[in-house]
Amino acid sequence: MSMLRFTRKLQKQNSTMKYLPIKRYSYAITATLLLLSVFFPLFKPVHAGASQLTSRRITMSDSGASGQGISGVGGGASVQYQVAFTLTTNVDALVIDFCANTPIIGDNCNATSGSMSLTSFTAASAALTTAPNDAGQIRNWTSVTASQYRITLAKGTGAQATSASQVFTISGITNPSTRGSFYARIYTYTAANAASYSSPTSLGTYSDYGGIALAINQIIRITARVQETLSFCVTGLNPSLWTTKDCTDATATATAPSLVLGHGTPTATLDASQDDSGTVFSQLSTNASSGAAIAMRNNNNANSCTNGGLSADFGQTCAIPGVGSTAALIVPGIANFGLYVWNSEAADASSVGTVAPAALYRTTAHTTFTTTAGASLTAFTSAASASSGSNNSGDIFPDATNVFYGMDASTGGVTPSAVSPYNNVLTTFGHVVAACTAPVYKINNAYTFTATAALTTPAGIYTANLDLIATGTF
């Protein structure tokens, strides 16, 4: 190789070596700039001497979105926010900004999504409450201002917040109208610096600061359907003898409420020597909010006795008349027929409520009993379900010398109306013999029918069909 060529090659290598470090430095500078461009937004300026609030939180009384047409919990309206944090410096004011994008102090604060509103806040109406017995907490600060996304609290004439732990509640907030996260930023100020705040990116001279994340959620909707219920049964069997104590009892449903009023053997007969009685029973359960009425309809498809009594010829004559619309004694030897309704009793420990007899069928004169008539329904013996008997037979029924009966067949009965269709026992919907004004469950009633004949009562088989109809008002 000639000397000239060797010299040129050496010069070229030296030129390459000269610029290699410069390229390396340029790569390093570019990488550093890229890193700074990524992480620089995270390093926001914090005021010198300011400390971060610890143990900070905002508890919402309702996390539902507003404007969804939901009332009450989940509607996002009239919400309470309980604010809590720990101070490091005594302060006289604070600002809370609500932002859609970030809780970072000093960063741009985008308006919360939807229609979050704080405009209901005024100095007179803002509700501030604190934990008791801590004079250093924010309490009764009277200077309260609010824009749509900002709350400012100042002590006014109140005391400076000196306690490390702060807990207070702000009420009247309307949540954002869309679901998702949003954020709060809190800054505290001394009296000297209270007016230095300008905006979320121009905070002035604050003392303590902190960011908090919150979330708007869907509410849990629970739907459960409860049907209207009415359970009513009539039986000839005393409820004390039922096995299951409700209307599903097989023996109760199998025992028809068929009564033969009379005394003696081999065939029970009615005569003028005494009155004779028989008792049937009912049980009512209903969830009707206004309760239920038990009405009795007399002579339903049996006869047409205008006096509500008993007939031996399908209503052509009614020789054993009903007592009438005024409660009265049934006196042996004076032909009469009537009903007495016992006070209701619970079927068992699960029973709820009472079903009260109507006044006509249980007046104040019904309070005195003799012999077995004074026993309660729960003290009934098996004889109580017998279909025939007399005052001395052992059947459980009110003594005729003390008890008044009724059988309203009067033409001047209650005038039917849109609210109440009831009239007398002969009309389409009958006459109310017992009722309740609220829901009841497994409540028993007993109905004692009593009759006596006169010396002149024609011989025959006297009958009447009576229907007990329960109607709930829902």
C-alpha positions, 0 to 999 in steps of 0.5 A: 500500500502506498504511503498516500493511501495509508494516510487517507485511511487513518484520517477517516478513522479518526474522523469517525471516532471524533463524532461517536461520543456526540451521538451517544450523548444525543441519544441519552438526552432524547431518552431523558426528555421522553421520560420527563414528558411522561412523568412531569404531569405527576409532579405538581407543585405543592406549596412549601410548608404544606402537609398532606391530610391523613386519614381522609375520606368522604362517606356518601349517604347515597351513591346513586346517580342523579336524574334517573327518576328514582326517589329516595335512596339511590336517587342521588338527590339531597345526599349527605357527604361526611368529610373526615381528615386529620389536620397538621395545622390550625385552620380557619377555612377550607375549599373542596373541589370536585373533579371528574378527571383526577384528585392530584393537587394543582392539576386541571380539574374537569367538571364532573360528568352529568349534572352534579349540583351543589347550588343548594348550599347557602350560608343559612342552609348548609348543615354541618355536624360533627362528632360530639365533645370535641371543640376543636372540630369544624362546628357551626362555621357560618360562612358557607359558599358553593358553586356547582363543583366547589364548596368553601367553608369559613369559620366566620364567627366560629372557632378555629379548627384546632383538633387533629381529627376533623369530622363533619357532614355537608348535606343537600348535595346532588350527585353526578348524573352518570356512573363512574369515579369522580374526585374531591380535592381538599385544601385548608387555609389560615385566616391570613391566606383564606382569600388566596384560593383562585381556582383548582390550578391556582390554589394560593397559600394553603396549609394542608391538602389531600385528594379523595376518590369517590364512585357513583354506582347502580343501585340494587333493585329488589322486587318482591310480590305479596298477593292479597290473601283471604282465608276463611272457613266455617265449621261445626268443630271447636277449634280447640280440637283442630290438629293443625289449628288453621283452615287446612285441618282435615277434621275441621273441613269435614265437619259441616256447620249443621245444627239441630236445635232441640233437646231430648231423646231419641230425637231432639226437639224444640219446645216451650220449656227451654231455649236450645242452642248450638255453636259453629266456628270460623277462622279468619286470616287476611292481609287486607290493610283495612281489615275484613267484615264477616256478614251473615245472609239469612234464608239464602235459598231456603225460605223467605221469612221476612222476620229472619226466623225459622220456617217449616213451610219454606217461608209461607209462614214463619212461626219462629221469628228472628229476634229483630234489630234490637238485641233481646233475651230469648225467653223459653215459651216465646217463639224466637230465634237469634244469634250471639257472637263470641269475642274472638280468640287466637288459634295459637301463639302465631295468631295476630289481631282480633275480630270483634263481634258487631254490637247487635250480636254482643251487647254490654248485657253479654258480660254475665254468664252462668254455668259453663257459658262463662268458659272461653273458647279455649276451654271448650270441651268436645261437647261444644261441637255437638249439634244439639243441646240445652242449657243443662246439656253441657253444650257451651253457649250463653245462658238465656237468662243473661245473654241478648241475641240479635237477628236484624231483618228490619226494612230500616237496616243500614242503607247500602252505599258504594262504600258499604253494601250491607243492609239486613240479614235478608238482603243481597250482601247480608248484615255484618256480624263481626269485623276487624279494621286491620290484617289478622292471622288465624283468629277464631270466632264462635257463633251461638244460635239459640231458639225456643218455641211457644205452646202454639208453635205449629209442629214441623221441621223448621229450617233456615240456611245462613251464609257467613261471607268474609270480605277483605278491604285491601 
